[in-house]
């Protein structure tokens, strides 16, 4: 009998592994997380796994939701949300906090709590703060429940673009020029903070990109061509995160590469290219998800360029101590150099997302990709990583 089997309770050995798909959340990427969950729920092999869909509403309530992936799509430009999927407007789901007990409980006001059974693994498809940033991962570590994806440290590093770049720089990975505006800088001396950005633009040139330091899906990003639009761009970024990152324009091609952890270590997918979107100033939220701008898979690169971006993607995965999966985003500059822009420790998993498309082109279908991630989580115990 394997050590994995012997550690399971008799009840666990009799039934299929139960996967809790957790989605939604309090970040500005709530809707994209719902769309991702719909695709994952649609693809999980129900003959192999039992599934428990748990949505987190925009105000933070954990809700038991209907297992209806067709209701989780973007329809007629309307974004889905957990509140519309919840089985009750007041009921809540409670995760275990005792590592010896993985039973999930459902509660409603005035009713006896209902046990939903033990959970063997959590598939957290949340994006952004309160989900992808190490907070949920810390809760699951305390609960002793295995989960898909990176641990606390890697998730936090992957969410904070400033510290992500600092980690990459310390490992010798090439990053583009940037400057950080911290909350107190803008709040206490906006003139000095403004000058800091203007000096940065004077050194590296306009336009600059002003973005939330800890957000994703291109939400809150503004391309600023000169000083006149700067304050408005900073305030827009601060609506999503009080810490703001300002990046120089890198002229070149946008290249992405997926990393997936196998039994013998991480491997890289074929890369993809995000071509310029003529109807958008840059590859923003609407271009990605509403107008469904499509990337080119595989990217038209030379064999040497493909090998180089795959090498850098795996180095970034290792530098941030990632696990499970990562999408690494690069610029191929005009002088032929790859510069890493960022990593996503829980990249978009929607039907049109680049990560599953790159792996499909690499020979791993969407359902197989989901299964590999769940199996990797089941093999891995929680604890310090």
Secondary structure by P-SEA (a helix, b strand, c coil): cccccccccaaaaaccbbbbbcccccccaaaaaaaaaaaaaaccccccbbbbbbbbcccccccccccccccccccccccccccccccccccbbbbbccccccbbbbbccccccccccccccccccccccccccaaaaaaaaaaccccccccaaaaaaaacaaaaaaaaaaacccccccccccaaaaaccaaaaaaaaaaaaaacccbbbbbcccccccccccccccccaaaaaaaaaaacccbbbbbccccbbbbbbbbbbccccccccbbbbbccccccccccccccccccccccccccccaaaaaaaaaaaaaaaaaaccccbbbbbbbbcccbbbbbcccccccccccccaaaaaaaaacccaaaaaaaaaaaaaacccccc
